[in-house]
Amino acid sequence: MSNKIILKATHIFSKFASQKEWLLKDFSFDAKTGEIILIKGDNGSGKTTLLSLLCGIVPKEIKAEARGKIIINGIDISNLTLAQSSPLISMTFQEPDYQLSFPKVIHELAFGPENLNIERQKIEDRITNVTELLKIDHLLYKDIATLSYGQKKLVTIASILTLSPKVLLLDEPDDGLTVASLENLKRCISCFQKDKLFIISTTKSYFNDVADRIITLS
């Protein structure tokens, strides 16, 4: 594990218009490249909100009252658009249909790196590597609309891995996956772990054996 702090969240507060009390109140933590951190807690404890705050979706796309500072790789992301911050930090949603935009799997996986003007051969290499690790290479030319819920989840996870940000936020990635797919996902995360920070929200114990830390929200 690297000793480099890649993410620093300081004095984070957040609540939505319908809430009287802060959902997240004076929450701070640092994280290093190479870590796998689990965010746990009951439903409604703020796991998804925390991940959304870390990458800027809250409050830039989902309106909420938010305070605090989030620094990624030395950069204050509050000054960046979501498109500008995506090479630094990106998130997969619990519900994959909210994130999938293209008819074919291969187009979904190529979109992120294409927007960053990555060379075509490097994009193809990333797609091959990720889909083989997740064992979804047979889905590359499938229509996304025909995929199962679990397959769609794996495609959204593959899309963030082909984008290859420094920090990857996975919201309930274990939801809807078979045991075999979960094992493939854990192996895939381990392959990328050295140069990345993974923050995973979950209510289950599937990732406990690979986690460096568990943060529990109450």
N, C-alpha and C positions, 0 to 999 in steps of 0.2 A: 504493500500500500504506500502511495506517495504521502509525503508530509505536507504537501501543498494544499492549503485551504482554497477550495474552488468556489464555495458558496458560503455566504455570511448573511444570515437573516437576523435583524436586530429590532427588538421592541415592536413586534407585529401585532396589530389589532385589526379585527374585521368583524363587521356585522351587516346584515341585509336590512332593507327598509322595514321589513315586517318584524324585526327582532329588537327588543328593548335592551337586552344584555349583549355584551360582546361575545361572539362565537369563539373567536380567538383573542386572548387577552395577554398582552405583554409577553409574547412568545419569541424566544431568541434561540438560535443554534448555529453552529458552524459545521461544515462538512468538507471532507477531503476527497480528492481524486482517488479512485480505487475502492471507495466504500460502497457497501450496499446497506441502505438504511430503510427499515420498515416503519411506517406510520400506522399505528393501530388505535383502536377506540371503537366505542359503540356507534351505531348509526346515528347521525346527527351531531357527532362530536367535532366535526370540522375537518376531517381528513381530506376530502375532495376540495374543500375551500382552501386549505393550506397549500395543496399542490397548485391550485389555480392562481393563488397569490404569488407563489414562487416564480411562476413563468409569466405573470402579468395578465392572464386572462381575466382575473379579478384585479382591478376594477375596469380594465380597458374595454373588455367585451361584455362581461357580466357585471352590472352595476352594483356596487356595494360601498359602504364606508370603509376605508382602509387607511391604516397608518403604519409607519415603520419604514425600514430601508432593507432592500435586497441587493446584494452585490454578488455578481457572478464573474469569476475570473478578473476581479478588479474593476468591473464595470457596473455602475448603477443602472439597472435595467428600467427604472422608472422613466428614464429619458429616451428609451427606445420604443419603436413600434413592435408589435408581435413578430412581424416579418424580420425585423432587424435583430431581435433577440433569439429567434429560433435556432441559429447555429450555436448559440450558447446554451440554451435550455428549452426543451420541448416536452410536451405531455401527451399521453394517450388517455382517452376518456374511458370510463367504465362502459358506456354504451357505444359500440363501434359505429353504428349507423350515423351518429352525430359527426363523425370524423371522415368517413369515406366519401370521396367526391367523384371518382372515375368509374367507368363501366368495367374495365379490365384490371386485374390485380397488378400486372406489370406496369401499367400506367400510374397506378397509385404509388407504387414503390419508387418509380423514377422521378416523380414530380418534385419532391423536396430537393434532392441533389441537383436536378436540372435548374431549379430556381437559383441555386448557388453557383451556377455555371461550372459545375464539376465536369471534367472530361468524360466523354461518352464511355470510354473503356473502363474508367474507374467506377462509373455508375453501374455498368454491367457487372463488374467484379463484386461490388457491394451487394447487389441484388442476388447474385449467385451464392455468395458466402452466407448471407443472412437466411435466405430461403432454404438452403441445405441444412443449416444448423437447426432451424425450426421445423424442418421436414415438411415444408409447404411448397417446394419447387414444382410439384405436379399441379399446383393451382395457378401458376403464373399467367396462363392465357385463358383462365376461367372468367366468366361474368361474375362480378362481385354479388349481384343480386341473387345468384343461385347458391351462394355459400351458406353454410350453417352459421349460427351465432358464434360458436367457438372458432371456426375458420376465419370469420371476420375479425375477431379479436386478435388472432395471430397476424393477420394482414396489417392491422393498425400498428401492432408492435413492430412488425418488420419495417413499416414505413418510417417510423422514428429512428430505427437502427440504420436504415440506408441514408437518412438525413445526417446522422452521426453528430448530434450536439454533444457538448462537454458534459451536460447534466441531463439525465433522462428521468422523467417522472411517469410512473405507471400507476394508473388509478384502477385498483381491483383487477389486475391482469389475470388472476386465477379464476375469476368468475366465468363459468361456462366451459372451462377447458377439461379435457380428459386427463387422467393421471399421466398417460404417455406424453401428451402435449405439454403438461406442466414440467415433466422431467426434461423435455427438449428445451423448453424456455429457460429453465434454471441453468442448463449447460451453456446455452447461448449467452445468457447474462454473464456467466463466469468467463467466457471467452473474451468479452468486451470489457470486463471489469477493470483491468489494469489501468486503462486510460480514461475511464469514465466515472461519473458518480451516478448511481442508481438510487432513487428514492421511490419506494413502493408502498402504496396504501393498501391495506388488506385487513379483513376481520378473521382470516384463517391462519393456519400455522404452516402452510406449504413452504414458505421461504425462510422459516426460522433457522434452518440448518445452514443457509448461505449468508445470513445477515451478519453484519458487523455490529449493528446497533438496532435497538427497537425503541422508538419514541411512542409513548402512549398518550393520547389526548383524552381528556375527561370532560 
